Amino acid sequence: METFVVEGRWAVEALLDSDFDTLEVCLEKGRHRGLVSRLEQAEIPFQVLEAEEIEAVRGYIFHRGVFANVVRPEPEAPGSHFLAQAKKLVIPIDLADPGNLGTVIRSAVAFGADGVVLEKGKGADVYNAKCIRASARALFRVPVFEVESVEKSLDDWKKKGFTIFGMSLSHSSVPIREISPVAASAILLGSEKEGLPSEMENICNELVTIPMANGMDSLNVAASAAIAFWELWRDELACGIDSERKKIRAKQ
């Protein structure tokens, strides 16, 4: 059984609200007392340690005062039932920096993605501590899938009604603001150094780019992702925000 570690109160709170299997929580004595009752009610094992003991367990100076040992989920591909209901997929391709991957996941959740799909054994580990921190709890709020081959999966997703958009600097790329909204979309984000592989670009329905000034031709992948999510999903997101505002006004 493989495990990973979640650090910090807010991340642990989000973890406890998720379906992840928490093995044990360690708390620093005198801190985060509110978590104790939650752990007791959920019957999750925990121990309270002195700050020096926590530092000894983690192997470095620990400042957040709480961490959890969690069972690493078995890799799972998106099933037919999920794909029939999903409308927005994010597909990072071989991102090397766990901070970038975590930030992409954070933006994906903020802009309403239904799921994130990774390729097994490629790129940064989604359960790396840096990735979890960068996701700002988002990792526990969206399904993260793993497939044997993204390239082989793309045709299947297209058959299920997804329009595949690839972020690319190709000469055939279209400025992203020229893209019309679609019913279901999957956004491919290439690696920091190489971008999208040409074989994946060839499968995409549309290659899109973000126009830039002052001779710049690219952005950090996490920054590009946030812009792409907003541009392609903003109409639906705005409708959702308006709906929530109407609900709030109706209660006033």
Stockholm file with secondary structure:
# STOCKHOLM 1.0

chainA/1-252         METFVVEGRWAVEALLDSDFDTLEVCLEKGRHRGLVSRLEQAEIPFQVLEAEEIEAVRGYIFHRGVFANVVRPEPEAPGSHFLAQAKKLVIPIDLADPGNLGTVIRSAVAFGADGVVLEKGKGADVYNAKCIRASARALFRVPVFEVESVEKSLDDWKKKGFTIFGMSLSHSSVPIREISPVAASAILLGSEKEGLPSEMENICNELVTIPMANGMDSLNVAASAAIAFWELWRDELACGIDSERKKIRAKQ
#=GR chainA/1-252 SS CCEEEEESHHHHHHHHTSSCCEEEEEEETTSCHHHHHHHHHHTCCEEEECHHHHHHHHTSCCCSSEEEEEECCCCCCCCHHHHHHCCEEEEECSCCCHHHHHHHHHHHHHTTCSEEEEETTCSSCTTSHHHHHHHTTGGGGSCEEEESCHHHHHHHHHHTTCEEEEECCCTTCEEGGGCCCCSSEEEEECBTTTBSCHHHHHHCSEEEECCCSTTCCCCCHHHHHHHHHHHHHHHHHHHHHHHHHHHHHHHC
#=GC SS_cons         CCEEEEESHHHHHHHHTSSCCEEEEEEETTSCHHHHHHHHHHTCCEEEECHHHHHHHHTSCCCSSEEEEEECCCCCCCCHHHHHHCCEEEEECSCCCHHHHHHHHHHHHHTTCSEEEEETTCSSCTTSHHHHHHHTTGGGGSCEEEESCHHHHHHHHHHTTCEEEEECCCTTCEEGGGCCCCSSEEEEECBTTTBSCHHHHHHCSEEEECCCSTTCCCCCHHHHHHHHHHHHHHHHHHHHHHHHHHHHHHHC
//
